[in-house]
């Protein structure tokens, strides 16, 4: 499912709107996600869990603003790894 990693975060949104969203997130990093964004994030995470791999998860996390240095990043990757081991 390499397609997920290559898709833009907002697949139904034009490039100019995506740039506007990114600029807005840079200006207001503490801004919370809307319910629609949260549903989209949850759907994408389900697809990654079901069909993807660890690398796709990392790319997704970077796409939503969770950086490699963040403790949350490491925690999410660890949980993903343990869930994948339990699934096999």
GUKOLLUM-50014 format. One record per residue: x, y, z of N, C-alpha, C in turn; residue in three letters; residue number from 1. Coordinates in pm, 1 decimal, decimal comma. Example, Ala and Ser with C-alpha at 12.3 -4.5 7.8 and 13.67 -1.06 7.14 Angstrom:
GUKOLLUM-50014
      neast     nnorth        nup     caeast    canorth       caup      ceast     cnorth        cup     r     k
     1319,0     -569,0      780,0     1230,0     -450,0      780,0     1320,0     -330,0      780,0   ALA     1
     1285,0     -225,0      708,0     1367,0     -106,0      714,0     1290,0        3,0      787,0   SER     2
***
This chain:
GUKOLLUM-50014
      neast     nnorth        nup     caeast    canorth       caup      ceast     cnorth        cup     r     k
       83,6     -119,7        0,0        0,0        0,0        0,0       87,0      124,6        0,0   UNK     1
      182,4      128,0      -90,7      270,9      242,3     -102,1      195,7      366,6     -147,3   UNK     2
       79,0      348,3     -202,6       -0,2      460,7     -249,7      -34,2      555,9     -136,0   UNK     3
      -63,3      503,0      -17,4      -95,5      588,6       96,1       17,9      684,2      127,8   UNK     4
      140,1      635,8      119,9      255,0      719,2      152,5      274,7      829,0       48,6   UNK     5
      233,2      805,9      -74,7      254,3      903,7     -180,0      139,9     1004,0     -189,8   UNK     6
       25,9      973,2     -132,0      -88,7     1062,4     -139,4      -67,1     1183,5      -50,6   UNK     7
     -122,7     1294,9      -90,0     -120,0     1413,0       -4,3     -206,5     1385,2      117,5   UNK     8
     -183,3     1458,0      224,3     -259,5     1432,6      346,5     -408,6     1454,7      325,0   UNK     9
     -444,7     1559,0      252,8     -584,8     1585,3      222,9     -610,6     1548,2       77,6   UNK    10
     -647,3     1422,0       49,4     -659,0     1377,9      -89,1     -764,5     1451,5     -170,9   UNK    11
     -871,0     1500,1     -108,9     -976,6     1567,8     -183,8     -959,0     1718,2     -192,4   UNK    12
     -847,2     1769,6     -142,6     -825,6     1913,6     -134,4     -723,9     1955,4     -240,1   UNK    13
     -747,5     2069,5     -302,5     -654,9     2117,1     -405,7     -521,3     2157,0     -342,9   UNK    14
     -420,4     2171,5     -426,4     -286,6     2204,9     -378,6     -284,6     2340,6     -309,0   UNK    15
     -356,7     2438,6     -361,8     -356,9     2571,2     -299,8     -422,7     2567,4     -161,9   UNK    16
     -529,5     2489,8     -148,4     -594,5     2476,5      -17,9     -504,1     2403,4       80,3   UNK    17
     -432,3     2302,7       32,1     -340,9     2229,1      118,2     -229,0     2320,4      168,0   UNK    18
     -178,5     2407,6       81,3      -75,2     2503,9      120,9     -131,8     2599,7      224,9   UNK    19
     -255,0     2644,3      204,2     -318,7     2734,2      300,1     -333,9     2666,6      436,2   UNK    20
     -374,8     2538,1      436,8     -386,5     2463,3      562,6     -251,3     2452,4      631,7   UNK    21
     -146,0     2424,8      554,2      -12,5     2410,6      612,6       34,3     2541,6      673,7   UNK    22
       11,6     2652,6      604,4       51,1     2783,0      657,3      -25,7     2814,5      785,8   UNK    23
     -152,3     2780,3      787,2     -234,5     2805,2      905,8     -184,1     2723,1     1024,6   UNK    24
     -147,1     2597,4      998,6      -93,5     2513,6     1106,9       39,0     2566,8     1158,2   UNK    25
      120,8     2626,0     1070,5      246,8     2685,3     1114,2      221,4     2807,3     1201,4   UNK    26
      123,2     2888,2     1165,1       92,0     3008,0     1242,9       31,0     2973,4     1378,1   UNK    27
      -51,0     2871,6     1380,9     -122,0     2833,8     1503,0      -97,1     2686,5     1533,4   UNK    28
       23,2     2650,7     1580,2       54,0     2508,9     1601,7      -30,7     2443,4     1709,9   UNK    29
      -83,4     2522,2     1801,7     -164,0     2463,6     1908,6     -309,0     2442,7     1867,0   UNK    30
     -343,8     2482,9     1745,9     -480,0     2469,9     1696,2     -523,0     2324,1     1695,0   UNK    31
     -641,5     2299,5     1740,1     -695,0     2163,5     1741,2     -753,9     2130,2     1604,7   UNK    32
     -761,0     2002,1     1576,4     -818,8     1956,8     1449,6     -970,2     1964,9     1455,4   UNK    33
    -1030,1     1989,1     1340,7    -1175,3     1987,1     1332,8    -1221,5     1841,1     1336,5   UNK    34
    -1350,0     1820,7     1354,8    -1403,2     1684,5     1358,4    -1383,2     1613,8     1225,4   UNK    35
    -1396,5     1686,2     1116,2    -1376,1     1626,1      983,8    -1230,1     1582,8      967,8   UNK    36
    -1137,2     1667,2     1012,3     -995,6     1630,9     1004,3     -965,6     1509,1     1090,6   UNK    37
    -1024,5     1503,6     1209,1    -1003,3     1388,6     1297,7    -1057,4     1260,0     1236,1   UNK    38
    -1173,9     1267,9     1171,0    -1228,5     1149,8     1103,9    -1136,2     1104,6      991,7   UNK    39
    -1080,8     1199,4      916,7     -988,6     1167,8      808,3     -860,8     1104,0      862,8   UNK    40
     -809,6     1158,6      971,8     -689,1     1104,0     1034,2     -715,3      961,2     1081,3   UNK    41
     -828,9      941,2     1147,0     -863,2      807,9     1196,7     -877,3      707,8     1081,9   UNK    42
     -940,5      749,7      974,7     -956,1      661,8      858,1     -820,4      626,2      798,4   UNK    43
     -732,9      725,7      784,7     -599,3      700,6      730,1     -520,1      607,0      819,8   UNK    44
     -530,6      624,2      950,5     -458,9      536,0     1043,4     -509,5      392,4     1034,7   UNK    45
     -639,7      377,0     1018,4     -694,7      241,5     1002,0     -638,1      174,2      878,1   UNK    46
     -630,2      249,2      767,3     -575,9      193,7      643,3     -429,7      157,4      659,4   UNK    47
     -354,4      243,9      725,1     -212,0      215,6      746,6     -196,2       92,7      833,8   UNK    48
     -275,7       81,6      939,1     -267,2      -34,8     1027,4     -302,6     -162,5      952,8   UNK    49
     -404,9     -154,9      869,7     -452,4     -274,0      800,2     -360,8     -314,6      685,4   UNK    50
     -313,5     -219,6      605,6     -240,1     -252,3      484,1      -96,2     -201,1      480,4   UNK    51
      -64,0     -105,3      564,4       64,2      -36,6      553,7      173,9      -99,1      637,0   UNK    52
      284,0      -27,2      640,8      397,2      -71,4      720,6      445,2       44,6      808,2   UNK    53
      550,8       19,4      881,5      601,4      116,9      977,5      647,0      246,0      908,0   UNK    54
      707,9      232,4      792,3      756,6      350,1      719,9      641,0      441,9      679,4   UNK    55
      531,4      383,9      634,4      415,0      464,2      597,5      357,7      536,5      718,5   UNK    56
      356,5      468,8      833,0      308,7      532,4      955,0      396,1      653,0      989,3   UNK    57
      527,0      636,0      979,6      618,4      746,4     1011,0      596,4      864,3      916,8   UNK    58
      577,4      838,0      788,6      551,4      944,7      692,3      419,1     1014,4      723,7   UNK    59
      320,3      937,5      762,3      191,2      994,4      798,5      205,1     1085,7      920,1   UNK    60
      277,3     1038,8     1022,6      295,5     1119,8     1143,1      366,7     1250,3     1111,6   UNK    61
      467,8     1243,3     1027,4      537,2     1366,8      987,5      442,1     1459,4      912,9   UNK    62
      353,4     1401,5      833,1      257,7     1480,4      755,6      158,1     1555,1      840,7   UNK    63
      124,5     1500,6      957,3       29,0     1569,9     1044,0       98,8     1653,5     1149,9   UNK    64
      232,6     1660,9     1141,4      305,3     1752,5     1229,4      372,0     1690,9     1349,8   UNK    65
      372,1     1559,5     1363,3      441,1     1494,3     1474,5      583,3     1464,1     1426,8   UNK    66
      680,3     1535,9     1481,7      818,4     1524,5     1435,4      891,5     1407,9     1501,9   UNK    67
      998,6     1362,8     1437,1     1077,0     1247,8     1483,8     1128,2     1265,7     1626,4   UNK    68
     1161,1     1387,9     1664,9     1218,9     1413,9     1796,3     1114,7     1409,6     1908,5   UNK    69
      989,4     1412,0     1872,0      881,4     1415,5     1970,7      867,2     1281,8     2042,5   UNK    70
      846,1     1283,9     2174,5      821,1     1158,3     2246,9      694,9     1086,9     2197,1   UNK    71
      597,7     1164,5     2151,1      474,0     1104,2     2098,2      502,3     1020,5     1974,3   UNK    72
      595,5     1067,2     1890,7      631,7      995,3     1768,7      682,1      855,7     1803,8   UNK    73
      777,6      850,5     1896,7      834,6      721,7     1937,0      728,9      632,7     2000,9   UNK    74
      642,4      692,2     2079,7      538,2      614,7     2147,7      440,7      553,3     2047,5   UNK    75
      399,3      630,9     1948,1      304,3      580,9     1847,8      367,7      468,9     1766,0   UNK    76
      494,3      486,0     1727,9      562,3      382,9     1649,7      575,3      254,5     1731,5   UNK    77
      607,5      267,9     1861,1      618,8      150,0     1947,8      486,1       76,0     1959,3   UNK    78
      378,1      150,4     1977,4      245,3       89,1     1986,8      210,4       19,7     1855,7   UNK    79
      240,8       84,4     1744,0      214,4       25,0     1613,0      290,1     -106,2     1598,2   UNK    80
      417,6     -107,8     1636,9      498,7     -229,6     1626,8      440,6     -340,8     1712,1   UNK    81
      400,1     -309,3     1835,2      345,4     -412,6     1923,1      210,8     -464,2     1871,5   UNK    82
      128,4     -375,0     1815,5        1,4     -419,0     1759,4       22,4     -508,1     1637,2   UNK    83
      120,5     -473,7     1555,8      149,4     -556,1     1437,6      200,9     -694,1     1477,8   UNK    84
      284,9     -700,5     1581,6      334,8     -831,5     1629,2      218,7     -914,4     1682,0   UNK    85
      127,3     -852,6     1753,5       13,0     -925,2     1808,9      -80,6     -972,3     1696,9   UNK    86
      -86,2     -896,3     1589,2     -174,1     -929,4     1477,2     -124,0    -1051,3     1401,1   UNK    87
        9,3    -1067,9     1394,2       67,4    -1179,8     1319,2       52,9    -1302,4     1399,7   UNK    88
***
